[in-house]
Amino acid sequence: MDGLISVAALREIFDISGDIKDGRLSRHVVAAGRQMRTLVGSEAYDDALLPAPTDPTRKEDLELAEAHLAMSVAILGINTALRARGIVKTERVENQTVVTYHTPAEIVALQQAYYDTAISLATPYLLTEAVAAETFGLVAGSGDCDSNCEGVTRTC
């Protein structure tokens, strides 16, 4: 099933380097499409897939929202360098350039920013607010969680 965006569109929207192979992005684009369909319903999603949708503004908003959803899940893999000895925090590359990768906390913040933007763009078209919470497993600040609880990665 085709989604609202392609890997090529995702690359253009976020200026993603050609060094990142399509395979590292394609699964995230497909997953984002499934999530967006769940959030807005098949009728709105299928209409946005049409070359001439009944609501062109909705189509544009959902395309951009889907791109942000894709980035919210892709960013972890894009910003994690795995080597034979483990996960890289800092490494030297060509010409002794030092590359430092984002910390886990920075990645979680980026994921949340992409997710928040996606939901903001899609809000006028969401079936219900509850759908977003169920789909993405958001954890409300109930006070039951300890200070280390990360709703993105685990429940409390």
Secondary structure, 3 states (H helix, E strand, C coil): CCCCCCHHHHHHHHCCCCCCCCHHHHHHHHHHHHHHHHHHCHHHHHHHHCCCCCCHHHHHHHHHHHHHHHHHHHHHHHCCEEECCEEECEEEEHHHEEEECCCHHHHHHHHHHHHHHHHHHHHHHCCCHHHHHHHHCCCCCCCCCCCCCCCCCCCC
